[in-house]
Amino acid sequence: MGVHFTEEASKRAVYDTGKSFAVAMADVNKDGFVDMFVTNSESSNYLYINRGAEGLVGEYKDLTSPNLGSDKRASRGAAFADINGDGNLDLYVTDVSEGNQLYIGDQRALHRSL
């Protein structure tokens, strides 16, 4: 009894074609479905929101925005946690070229911390 995986990125609307290094998964928008943040090198990082609340469990919508490091960086890792204790997930992204980034989440979005 082995484990079998099937590649379904395009079927799930995950179209990231960058040089990916890491993924962090968490329910960013608090809808009960796991969302996905993908780090890349030499291209934008991506935030994919699970469309489960729309009845499309396991399909994703690209909600990448300029405040999430959409510039061409060299991101290598990411982790979600509630850093400031406000009940919203925050995102820490490691980067080998420009320094690490901390994005503070609120009810609407993640914002770069200065």
GIRA-V388705 format. One record per backbone hydrogen bond with DSSP energy under -0.5 kcal/mol. CO is the residue of the C=O (numbers start at 1). NH is the residue of the N-H. E is the energy in kcal/mol with one decimal. If there is no record, write none. Layout:
CO NH E
CO NH E
This chain:
8 12 -1.7
9 14 -2.7
10 13 -1.2
12 60 -2.5
13 15 -0.7
18 20 -1.4
19 41 -1.5
22 39 -2.5
24 37 -2.7
26 28 -1.6
26 35 -2.7
27 30 -0.9
35 26 -1.5
36 48 -3.7
37 24 -2.5
38 46 -2.4
39 21 -1.8
39 22 -0.7
40 75 -1.7
41 19 -0.8
43 73 -0.8
46 38 -2.9
46 48 -0.5
47 63 -3.1
48 36 -2.8
48 50 -0.5
49 61 -2.2
51 54 -1.6
51 56 -2.0
52 55 -2.0
56 51 -0.5
56 59 -2.2
59 51 -3.5
61 49 -2.9
61 63 -0.7
65 68 -2.3
66 69 -0.9
66 70 -0.8
69 45 -1.1
71 73 -1.1
73 42 -3.1
74 96 -2.1
77 94 -2.2
79 92 -2.7
81 83 -1.4
81 90 -2.9
82 85 -0.7
90 81 -1.9
91 103 -3.4
92 79 -2.0
93 101 -2.8
94 76 -2.4
94 77 -1.0
95 99 -0.6
101 93 -2.9
102 104 -0.5
102 113 -3.4
103 91 -2.8
104 111 -2.5
109 106 -2.4
111 104 -3.4
